[in-house]
Amino acid sequence: MLRDHQGTLIRWIFGVGFLGLSFRCATTGYNRLDFVLLLIGVLFLVIGIVFLWKTIFHLATRPLMLLVDSIFFPGGELPKPVLNLKLPAYYLNEGRFDEALIEYRKILKYYPDEVEAYEKTIWLYLTVFKEPREAEKLLRRAKRRHLALHQGISLLVEEYRDTEST
C-alpha cells in the first residue's frame, strides 16, 4: 500500500514538473517566436500527461462510473449474489461436476434455505465424489433448518450409510 502511494507521489512530482517545464518553454517560445522552444514545450506537455495519465483517467471516468452504478445498482452494491440455479445445472449437464459442486456450495453459503441446492449437492457428494460423510453433514444441516428435502435423498444417504457399515 505504501509502495502504491510512493509511486503515485513520484508520478505526480514528475508529471507536474514536466507540465511546469512545458508551460515555461511554450510561453517563452511563443513570446520569442522560437518554434523549437515551442515544440519542446509541447513535448514536455505530452510527457507530463503520460506521467499523470492514470490519475487523469480515473478522475475523468469516475463520474460516468458513478452514473452507471446509480442506474443499475440504485441501492448500492448487492449484499449477496443473485440466485442462479441454471449455471450449476448447466455444469451438471456438461459433466463438469467439480464446477457444479462449487456453484452449489456458493448457493448454500448465500441462500442456506435453498432446497434444490441441498439435494443436488448431496447427490454430487454421494454418487460422483463418493463422500458420504459430507452428504450426511449436509443432510443434517438441512434437517436442522427444517427443510423438506425429497425422500429419495434421505434414502440415498441411508443406503450409503448401510453399505459403509457392512
C-alpha positions in Angstrom: 0.0 0.0 0.0 2.8 2.4 0.9 4.5 1.4 -2.3 1.4 2.4 -4.3 1.3 5.8 -2.6 5.0 6.3 -3.3 4.6 5.5 -6.9 1.7 7.9 -7.2 3.6 10.7 -5.5 6.6 10.2 -7.8 4.3 10.2 -10.9 2.7 13.4 -9.6 6.0 15.1 -8.9 7.4 14.3 -12.4 4.1 15.0 -14.1 3.6 18.4 -12.5 7.3 19.2 -13.1 7.1 18.4 -16.8 3.8 20.4 -17.1 5.6 23.3 -15.5 8.5 23.0 -17.9 6.0 22.7 -20.7 4.3 26.0 -19.7 7.6 27.8 -19.3 9.0 26.6 -22.6 5.8 27.2 -24.5 5.2 30.7 -23.2 8.9 31.7 -23.7 8.9 30.2 -27.2 5.7 32.0 -28.1 6.9 35.3 -26.8 10.2 35.0 -28.7 8.7 33.3 -31.7 11.1 30.4 -31.2 9.4 27.3 -32.8 12.0 24.9 -31.4 11.3 26.0 -27.8 7.6 25.9 -28.6 7.9 22.2 -29.8 10.0 21.4 -26.7 7.1 22.8 -24.6 4.6 20.5 -26.5 6.9 17.5 -25.9 7.1 18.3 -22.2 3.3 18.6 -22.2 2.9 15.1 -23.6 5.5 13.7 -21.2 3.7 15.4 -18.3 0.3 14.0 -19.4 1.8 10.5 -19.7 3.0 10.7 -16.1 -0.4 11.9 -14.9 -2.5 9.7 -17.2 -3.6 7.1 -14.6 -4.9 9.9 -12.3 -6.4 11.9 -15.1 -8.2 8.8 -16.5 -9.5 7.9 -13.0 -10.8 11.4 -12.5 -12.4 11.6 -15.9 -14.2 8.3 -15.8 -15.3 8.4 -12.1 -18.5 10.5 -12.7 -19.5 8.2 -15.6 -19.0 5.1 -13.4 -21.0 6.6 -10.6 -23.8 7.4 -13.0 -23.8 3.8 -14.3 -23.7 2.4 -10.8 -26.6 4.6 -9.7 -28.7 3.4 -12.7 -28.0 -0.3 -12.4 -27.5 -0.5 -8.6 -29.7 2.3 -7.1 -29.4 0.9 -3.6 -25.7 0.4 -3.7 -23.9 -2.9 -4.2 -25.8 -6.1 -3.7 -25.2 -7.7 -0.3 -25.1 -11.2 -1.9 -25.0 -12.5 -5.5 -28.3 -13.1 -7.4 -29.6 -16.7 -7.0 -28.7 -18.6 -10.2 -29.6 -22.3 -10.3 -29.2 -22.6 -14.0 -25.4 -22.3 -14.0 -24.7 -25.3 -11.8 -27.4 -27.3 -13.7 -25.7 -26.5 -16.9 -22.4 -27.7 -15.4 -24.1 -30.9 -14.4 -25.5 -31.5 -17.9 -22.0 -30.9 -19.3 -20.4 -33.3 -16.9 -18.4 -30.6 -15.1 -19.1 -31.9 -11.7 -16.3 -30.0 -9.8 -17.6 -26.7 -11.1 -21.2 -27.6 -10.3 -20.3 -28.5 -6.8 -18.5 -25.2 -6.3 -21.5 -23.3 -7.6 -24.0 -25.3 -5.4 -21.7 -24.6 -2.4 -21.8 -20.9 -3.1 -25.6 -21.0 -3.3 -25.8 -22.8 0.0 -23.5 -20.1 1.5 -25.7 -17.2 0.4 -29.1 -18.9 0.3 -29.0 -21.5 3.1 -32.7 -22.4 2.7 -32.5 -23.4 -1.0 -33.8 -27.0 -1.1 -32.6 -27.8 -4.7 -29.0 -26.8 -3.8 -29.0 -29.2 -0.9 -30.5 -32.0 -2.9 -28.1 -31.6 -5.8 -25.0 -31.1 -3.5 -25.9 -34.2 -1.5 -26.4 -36.2 -4.7 -23.0 -35.0 -6.1 -21.2 -35.9 -2.9 -22.7 -39.4 -2.8 -22.8 -40.5 -6.5 -20.0 -38.6 -8.1 -17.4 -37.8 -5.4 -18.1 -40.8 -3.1 -18.0 -38.7 0.1 -20.9 -39.9 2.2 -19.7 -38.1 5.3 -20.1 -34.7 3.5 -23.5 -35.7 2.3 -24.6 -36.7 5.8 -23.4 -33.4 7.2 -25.5 -31.5 4.6 -28.5 -33.7 5.3 -28.2 -33.0 9.0 -27.8 -29.3 8.2 -30.9 -29.3 6.1 -32.9 -31.1 8.8 -31.8 -28.6 11.4 -33.2 -25.9 9.1 -36.4 -27.8 8.8 -36.2 -28.1 5.0 -38.4 -30.5 3.2 -36.0 -32.5 1.1 -37.1 -35.1 -1.4 -37.4 -38.5 0.3 -35.1 -40.1 -2.3 -32.2 -38.0 -1.0 -32.7 -39.3 2.6 -33.0 -42.8 1.3 -29.9 -42.4 -0.8 -27.9 -41.2 2.2 -29.2 -44.1 4.4 -28.3 -46.6 1.6 -24.7 -45.3 1.5 -24.6 -45.4 5.3 -25.7 -49.0 5.3 -23.2 -50.1 2.7 -20.4 -48.4 4.6 -21.3 -50.0 7.9 -21.3 -53.6 6.4 
